[in-house]
């Protein structure tokens, strides 16, 4: 391609085509992005919706965020974009296996974002708006699936799209299978060198806990040993009064301000929201009570946020093999990851066990949606909601924790209760005014609520289709006929779960 060069004030070389707004390139070069475009104003919004046949609803960036002036976006206009030269060369530019000009750019953007740790950004006003008619040939769709995914996903697209136009789809599929094309490579953009912390930002730590006071105390000791000290740690403890160990949090004199509140409400979302109201720091670290952290944990969260100039980070959550492990095991696990550990890029998941967010963005969001209490999915919803508001959330491999996952305790107590039927069952928050009786809703109604909240009808249908496909065909073959026999009941459970999810959605987002 005929790309021109621009040397930014920070020394980075940018390549561009078209006529970008040159006076903002220096600012872009100092931010988190690696490629910039204005394609959402040029006819590219939500193009290639068929990606749903592989991803369903398991990727935050399936749909675009056209209401924002800056957003993570992989749908690149091949004729108008700016990119860091080193990133362009690392990925080898646009692939040459396609018939259209559009699909090579989408292929590059997709690989950059999903696998490569590079961040493509939509920037409103970088290029002028236009009314392009973007069309992707069926052949290119199947080549894309062939280069990036397992064959079963192309079969799925052929089946679903073939119902609309069987001759076109079968012809395109067969042509793509016969075509000579290379499987994609997935290079990884190296992380930037972390800069020293500017100023003296203050950190608040939020830890909800339940039945895990000893684990929480151990984590408090880890925060005492941090190279960059925290201002305050706020514990919301839901352990019932009769189960509490008196004065356990008074064993040590911590250098930070320790605030302990006994939770009277139910659920981890409400617990975090109660703690958020008491936070006075510039940043809030969200932690789980059953984690351990090394001494550079807080320092590296702040360094990363400042180096990349972003609002939130999602740290590396390492699962322990045994709940009795310590920080030496964390070092071994990180060493075992090798170079694959060092991926930054736009976060594609979010964990309340290890994340750091600017407090003003937490306040702007309103906190955690308490409709998730008693179930699962609140972490992902919180991260996704930050994106929808315009925050940049990136993955942080420098701040790792060891997640112990002990066999008992924690707020999953309520999730476990949700699996019980009969008189011993404790009513869950998501049941509202319709208690569960004889049919246990599966999957978790709060998981489905999160899907309804963020995805459209066609994508929800594809999720349902994939859910039952995996149930039937991705389990041991010897029990296939038993699963087939149970399918009507499984479908009834799904329908019941969807009923509760829609009730939550009708109720709307709540923070108390």
N, C-alpha and C positions, 0 to 999 in steps of 0.2 A: 504494500500500500504506500501511497505517497503521503507520508506523515512528516509534519514539520516539527522542529525542536524549539523548546522554550526553556531557558535556564531560570529556575525560581530563585528567590532571594536566599533561600536556605541551602542552595547548591544543587538541589535535585533537578534532573533533566526530565522534562515532560514532553511527550509526543502528542500531537493533536492533528485533527483533520476538521474541515469546515472552518467556521469563523466564530470561535468562542469569545466570550467577554473577557478580554485579556487582563483587565485590571483586577480580576478576582483570583487569578491563577496562583499568585503567591500565597494568598490566604488558604486556598484549597490544599496546596502542597504542604502546609504546616498542620493540616488536620488529619483525621484518621483514614481518609479515602485513598484508594490506589487507582481508581478510574472514575471519571465523572462524565455525566451526560444529561440531557434534558428530554429524554425519549417519551416521558409520560405526557408531554405537551406536543408530541409529534406523531400521535396515532399508535403508540406502542403499549398503551395501558392494557394489562392483563392478556397480552397476546400469548399464544401457545397454551391455552387452558388444558389441553390434553395431557400436560404434565401430571395432572391429577391421577392418571392411571398407574403411575409408579408411586407417587408421594402420598396420595389421598389427602389427609389433613395433618400429616406428620412433619410439615415444614412451615416455618413462620412466613417464608417469603413466596409462597405460592400465589398470593394476591398482593397487589401493589398498595401503596399509601399515597394516593394522589392529592390528598388534602394538605400534605406537608411541603414545605419549601426545600427540605433536605431529607432524604430517606434512603436507606439501603435498597438497592434495586439492580437486578441483574439483566433487565431487558434493555439491551444497549442498541442504540441506533448506529448501524455500521458506518454511516456517513458523517456523523457528528459526535465526536467524543474526545476526551483528553485522558491520557494514561501515563503513569510513571514508566519511564523507558526500561528500567530494570525489570519491572513486572511484565511488561509486554514481551520482552525477550525471554524471560523465564518460562512463560506459557507458550512461546512460539507463535504469537499472533493468532489470527483466525485460522481454524482448520479448513481444509480444502475439499472435503468429501461431499459438500452439499451443492444443490442446484440453485438455491436462492441466495441472495446477498444477506438476508435477514438472519437465517439460522446459524451461520458461523459466529455471528456476534452474540446470539443468545447462548450458544454452546460455550463460548469463552466466558461470558458473564456468569453462567451457571457453575462452571468448574471453579472459577475464582472464588465465588461466594460459598458454595456448599463444601468444597473439598480443599481449596488452596490457601485459606487464611488471608486472601486479598479481599478488599472491600470496594465494590462498585457502588457509586452513589448517584442518585438523581439529584440534580441541583436546578432548582427553578430559576430561569433567566440566564443560565449559562449559554444557551443557544436560543434563537428565536423559535416561537411556536410554529407549527405547520400541520397540515391535514394529510399526512401520509396514509395511504391505504395499504396496510400491512397484511400480506397473505403468505402463509407457509404451506408449501406443497406437501401432500401426504407422504411422498417419498422421503422428504427431509425429516418428517416426524419419526419415521421408522429408522432412518439412519441415526438420528439422535439417540433413540432408545438403544439401538445396536451398539453404539459407541460408549454409552454411559451405564447401561443397566443389564441385568440378567434377561434372558430371552422371555421368561414368563411374563414380564411386564409388557412386552410388545404383543404377546398373545392376548393379554387383557385389553389393550387398546384396539386390536383387530376385532375382538369380539364385540366390544361396546360401540365402536365407530362403524363397524360393519353392519350394524342394525340400521344405520342411516343410509349408507351407500356401499353395499357389499362388493360390487365390482371394483370401484375405485380403491377401496381399502385393501382388498386381496391382491390386486395388481401392484399397488405400492409396496405392500409387505414383501411380496415375492421378489420384486426388483431390488429392494433394499438388502434382502438376504443374499442375492447373487452379486451385489455390487462389491467392489474391492474398497474396503475402508479400514482405517486403523482404529483400534480401540484407544480411547483417550488415555493420555497420561495425566497424572494429577500431582504436579509439583507443589511444593509448599513454600510460601513466602516467608523468609526468615523474620523473626521479630525484631523490632527496633531496639537499639541499646537504650535502656531505661535511664532517664535523666534524674539528677538529684532533686529532691523535693523542694519546691519553691514555697516560701512562707512557712507558716506554722498551722496548717489545717488541723482542726480538731475532729476526733473520731468518736462516735457513739456506737456501742455494740448492743444488739438486741438478741436475747436468748430466751425463747419460750421453752418451758420444761414441764415434765409431768412424770412422776415416779422415777426420776433419774437424778436425784440430788447429788450423789457421789460423782457421777459423770460430769455434771455441771461444775462441781467444785474443781475437778481436774482441769477443765477447760479454762476456768477463771485463773488458775495458776499459770497456764500457757500465756494468757493475755498479760499477766504480770511480767513475763520475761520478754516482751516484745522490744525489738530494737527501736521502733517508733512507737512511743507509748500512746495508749488510748486515753481519752478524757473520762469516759464513763462506760460502765456496763450495766445494762438494765435487764433484770431477770423477771420474767412473768412466770410464776410457779403455780401450776394447776394441781399439784399433788394434794389429794384430800387431807384434811386436817389430821385425821387419825393415822395417816401414813407418813406424815412429815417427821424428819429428824430435827429437833429443835436446835436453833442456833448454829446449824451446820455452816451457814454462810459467814459466820462470825469467827471462824477458826483462824483466819489470817487477816492481817492489816494490809490491804492492797493499796498501792500508790494511786490508783484511779478511784473515782467515785463509784461505789457499788450501790445500786438501787434495787431492792427486792420488793416485788408486789405479789400478793397472793391472789390468784385469779379466781373470780367468782363466776364469770361467764364460762362458756364451753367453746373449745376450738382454738387451733393455733393461729388462725387468721385474726380472730379477735384479740388474742394475746399479743401478736405483733402490733396491731393497731393501738392497743393500750400503751405499749412501749414507745411507739413512734411519737405519741403525744408528749412524752417526757424527754425526747432526745434534744440536746442542745448543740451537738457537734455539727461540723460542716458536711461530714460524710456519715452514713449509717452502714455498718457492717451487719448483715443478717447471718446468724449462725444457728446451727442445730446443737442441742445439748450433748450429743454423743459423738462429737468431733474432737480431734487433737490438731494443733497447729504449731509449725516451727516458729522460731524467733523472728524471721524476716517476713512473716505473713502480712501484717498491716502495712509495713513499709512498702512492700512490693505492690499492694493494691493502690496506694496513693501514687507511687511512681508511675505505674502503668496508666492510670487515669490522666495524670498530668502530661506524660510523654505523648500520648495519643490524642489528648485534648477531647475527652469524651466524658459522658455523664454517669456511666455505670459499667461495672465489670462483673463477670461471672467466673469464679475461680475454679481451679482444677480439683474435683472431688474424687478422691481415691478410696475405694471400698476396701476395708480390711478383710483379711481372710478369717480372722478370729476377733471377737470383740475385746479380747484381752491384749491386743497388740499395742505397741507404743510408737514413738516417733522414729525409732531406728528402722522399723518395718516400712514406714513412709519413705525414708531415704532409699531403701532397697527397691521399693516399688517404682519410684521416680527414675532411678537409674535404669531399671528394666525397660522403661518406655523409650529410652534412647532419643533420637531426633524427632520421633513422632510426637513427643511431648510439646515441642515448641511451635504450636499453632496459636496465633492470636486471632485476627479476623473478627467478623461480626458474630456475636453469640447466636446460636440456633437453639439453645435451651437456656433455662434459668433455674438456679437452685437456691432456695432459702437456707441451705446448709453452708453456703460459701459465696457470698456476693457483697459488693460494695456499691452504694448508690449515693449520689449527692442528695443531701437532705431536702433541698428545695424541689427536686424532682419527685421525691417520695411524697412530699406535701402536695405537689401539683397533681399527682395521681390520686391522692386521697387515701392511700393505704392498700390493704389487701381486701379483696371482695369476700365478705364473710359468707356468701352463698356456698363457698367451697368447704366450710367447716363440716367436719364429720366424714369427709371424703378425701379425694385426691385431685391433683391438678392445679393447686393454688400457685405453685412455683412458676409453672409455665405461663399461667394467666398473668401473673405480676410482670414477668419479663416482657411478654407480648404487649401488654398494656403500656409499658414504658415506650416501646417502639411506636405504638399508635399515637402517643402524645408527642413524639418527635425526639426522644432521647436516643443517643447512640449507646448501645450495649455491646461490649466486646468481650471476647474470651480471654482469660488471664491464666496462662500456664505458670506464671512466676509465683502465684499465691496458691499453694496446694494445702489441702487438709486431709487427714485420715478419718474416714467415716466408719465408726465402729459397728453400728447396727446391732446393738445387744438384743438378745432374744425377747426381752420384755420391756415394758415401759414406753413412754413417749405418747404423743398425741395420736399415734396410729391405734391407740386403745379404742378410740371411737370408730375407726375404720374396721377394726376387728369385730366390734359390737354390731356393726352393720351387716355382718355375715350370719348373725344368729337369727333364728326364727322362733316364734313361740313366746311363752311368758317370760323367759329369761332375757329377751331382747330389750335393749335400751333404745328408745326412740332417737333417731338421728335428726340433725337440724334440717337436712334437705327433704325430709318427709313432709314438712309443713303441716297441712291439715289433713293429710291422707296417709295414715300409718301403714307400714308394710305388714301384710298378714301372712298369706300362704305362698306367695311367689317372691323370691328374693330378686331384686333388679340387678342385672348384670349386662354390661360392665357398670362400673360405679357411675351413678347419675351425675355426680359432679364432673367427672371426665367428659361425659356427653354434653353437659352444660357448657363447659369451656369450648367444645367444638361448635356447638350451636352459636355461641357468642361471637366467634371469630371467623366462621367459614360459611359459604353459601350452600343453598339446597343441593345442588348437583354434587358438591364436594362431600357433603354429609352422606348422600346416597352411595358414593364411591367408598367412603369409610365403612358403611354398613356392609357393602358387598365384600370388601376385603376382610372384614372381621369374620364373616361366616366362612369365607374361603380358607382363611388360616386355621379356623377351628376344625374344618373338615380334613384338610389336606396337609397341614404342617404338624401333625401329631403322629404318633406311631401307627403304622399301617394295620397292625394286628387288632387295633380297637376301632377301625374305621366304621364298621357296620354298627357298632354300639353308638358311636357319635351320630351316625345317620339316624338311628332310631330316636336319639335324644333331640334331634334338630327342632321339632315342633316346640318342645319346651324351651329350648335355647332361644328361639325366636320370640317366644312369649316373654321371657326374661328381658330380652333386648327392648321389646315394645314397652314393657313396664318401666325400664330404666329411662327410656326416651320420654315417657310421660312425666316423670319427676324432673327431668332435665328441662323440659319445656315449661313446667310450672315455675322453676327457678328463673328461667329466662323472662317469663312474663312478669315476674316480681321485680326484675331489674337489679342492677348492681347496687350492693349495699356495703357500707363500711362500719356499721355498728348494729 
